[in-house]
Amino acid sequence: MKVFILTGAGISAESGIATFRDADGLWARHRIEDVATPDAFARNPGLVRDFYNARRAQVSQARPNAAHLALVDLAGKVDLTLVTQNVDGLHHRAGSNALEMHGALRRNLCADCGHRWDSADPMTANTPCPHCGAHAVRPDVVWFGEIPHGLDAIETAVTTCDIFAAIGTSAQVYPAAGLSHAAQAAGAQTWEFNLDPTGPGFDHFCQGPATQTVPAWVQSF
Ligand code: BJW
């Protein structure tokens, strides 16, 4: 059985990582235009680096929760494609081989030459690229207006899966928000796991915190 899982910030909320669009989320405290676009980085790289340095530090203190761990178990039961919009790396640290479509906070990206490298340190104006030596470091995350990673593989997997599940995402950001519709149109049974339903595109809704609903669902396979 082919299962496609799409996760969002809600799966990491119970690990202590803020979501984006909930009342206490990141976008209530920061303007997207100031921190999450290429223009923002061009205008004020220091502000953008500080925003992501703080999040990198926060994520280093967090641990995968029961929902992340349940998806590791699911990979042993079905043919699983796990795609996450999260940049926190918690699926990776739990032991899942997740496709991180919006990038990863644990990596730097050279805005000059495109080289990527792992780093746990704060980014500064003096951080050199180990490949070209430029001082243009940015986080390796996908901002608005940039193209998410792995779209060809995602499209193939989403249109051939038997079951599609979206866990902890508000379904407001494209192209991720369109994946449940693509899966449903291709004949998959679609499931949503969230505190509240986000709209059409799902045949089944499981209400509640992901650490409770996801492990229970995984047990049913
Ligand atoms: C729980 C829970 C618990 C809480 N248990 N649940 C019009 C104008 C301009 C642009 C566009 C436009 N229309 C469309 C676009 C494109 C744009 C877009 O979608 N904009 C919309 C806002 C309208 N998209 C893009 O620009 C993307 N690129 C693109 O389209 O390229 C062009 C292209 C694509 C394909 C082919 C060819 C060309 C790029 C989008 C990049 C998004 N980047 C961010 C930041 C990443 C770095 C960072 O982390 O800072 O990604 S934005 C932010 O939102 C982040 C997230 O991954 C993403 C999604 O958020 P998510 O995960 O859904 O979180 P929340 O907070 O929204 O929701 C949390 C949910 O959890 C809630 O529902 C809660 O209820 C729930 N929850 N606790 C279960 N315990």
Boltz pocket constraint, residues with backbone or C-beta under 6 A from the ligand:
constraints:
  - pocket:
      binder: B
      contacts: [[A, 7], [A, 8], [A, 9], [A, 10], [A, 11], [A, 13], [A, 14], [A, 19], [A, 20], [A, 21], [A, 22], [A, 25], [A, 36], [A, 85], [A, 86], [A, 87], [A, 102], [A, 141], [A, 142], [A, 143], [A, 144], [A, 145], [A, 146], [A, 147], [A, 148], [A, 151], [A, 167], [A, 168], [A, 169], [A, 170], [A, 171], [A, 172], [A, 173], [A, 174], [A, 175], [A, 193], [A, 194], [A, 195], [A, 196], [A, 198], [A, 208], [A, 209], [A, 210], [A, 211]]
      max_distance: 6.0
